[in-house]
Amino acid sequence: MENEFCPIADFFGEACAVRVIKDGKESFYTSGSEEFSAIVRAVGEMFADARQMPAFGVSIDKLTREEMQKGVWTEFLYDAERTCWNMPFASLLFAVKDEYRGVNVVRKTEEKYQGRCF
């Protein structure tokens, strides 16, 4: 899907894999696996009534990588670069926290977690 004004949530099901990072330990699930389908379904439910808004912040690669060593993070990986809202990405990453009422979806582009978020 390439649509500059589409909802970012439309892209999660198009990933080729999902990486889950829990306290620095990684698990990978490929498209078609039961785990991948369950994660995509859960994220779809989480974003079902969401409203896409300008991001709360901007990602700085070094700081994002440090934060990824704590807590739970989910990263959707793509086989080719995608674009949404005129912002390219090769993967989409976000922290999973019970208390969140909003979430920054961090873009990875040019091998870095950098720039504006969704």
C-alpha positions in Angstrom: 0.0 0.0 0.0 1.4 3.4 -1.0 -1.0 6.2 0.0 0.4 9.4 1.4 -2.7 10.1 3.6 -3.7 6.6 4.6 -4.0 5.5 8.3 -0.6 4.1 9.5 -2.6 1.2 11.1 -3.3 -0.1 7.6 0.3 -1.1 7.2 0.7 -3.5 10.2 -0.9 -6.4 8.4 1.4 -5.9 5.4 4.6 -6.6 7.4 6.7 -9.6 6.5 7.7 -10.2 10.1 7.3 -8.9 13.6 10.1 -8.5 16.1 9.1 -8.4 19.8 11.7 -7.1 22.2 11.2 -7.7 25.9 13.9 -6.4 28.2 16.4 -6.6 25.4 15.5 -10.2 24.4 14.2 -10.6 20.9 11.7 -12.9 19.3 10.8 -13.0 15.6 7.6 -14.1 14.0 7.2 -14.3 10.2 4.0 -13.5 8.2 1.8 -16.5 8.1 2.7 -17.9 11.5 0.1 -18.2 14.3 2.1 -15.7 16.5 2.3 -13.1 13.7 -1.4 -13.4 13.1 -2.2 -13.0 16.8 0.0 -9.9 17.1 -1.5 -8.3 14.0 -5.0 -9.0 15.3 -4.2 -7.5 18.7 -2.6 -4.4 17.2 -5.5 -4.0 14.8 -7.9 -4.0 17.8 -5.7 -1.5 19.6 -5.7 0.8 16.7 -9.4 0.2 15.6 -10.8 3.4 17.1 -7.5 5.4 17.1 -7.1 8.8 15.5 -3.9 9.5 13.7 -2.4 12.8 14.8 0.9 14.5 14.6 3.5 12.7 16.7 4.3 13.6 20.3 8.0 13.7 19.4 10.8 12.9 17.1 12.9 9.8 17.3 16.7 10.0 17.9 18.3 6.7 17.0 20.7 6.4 19.9 18.0 7.2 22.5 15.5 4.9 20.9 17.9 2.0 20.8 18.7 2.6 24.5 15.0 2.6 25.4 14.4 -0.6 23.5 16.5 -2.5 26.1 13.7 -1.8 28.7 10.1 -3.0 28.7 8.3 -4.4 25.7 8.6 -3.1 22.1 7.0 -4.4 18.9 8.5 -3.7 15.5 6.8 -4.5 12.2 9.4 -5.2 9.4 8.8 -4.7 5.7 10.4 -6.3 2.7 10.5 -2.9 0.9 10.4 0.7 2.0 6.8 2.1 2.4 5.5 5.6 2.6 2.7 7.1 4.6 2.0 10.8 5.1 5.0 11.5 2.9 7.3 9.8 5.4 9.3 6.7 4.3 9.9 3.7 6.6 11.4 0.2 6.4 9.9 -0.8 9.8 7.5 0.6 12.4 8.3 0.4 16.1 6.4 1.2 19.3 6.6 0.6 23.0 3.8 -1.5 24.6 2.7 -0.1 27.9 -0.6 -0.6 29.8 -0.9 3.0 30.8 -0.6 4.5 27.3 -3.5 6.4 25.9 -1.6 7.4 22.8 1.5 5.9 21.1 4.3 7.2 19.0 5.0 4.9 16.1 8.7 5.2 15.3 9.9 4.9 11.8 13.1 3.2 10.8 14.6 4.6 7.7 18.2 4.5 6.4 18.9 1.9 9.1 18.1 4.3 11.9 15.1 5.0 14.2 15.0 8.7 13.3 12.8 11.6 12.4 9.2 12.3 12.8 6.9 9.6 14.3 3.3 8.7 13.5 
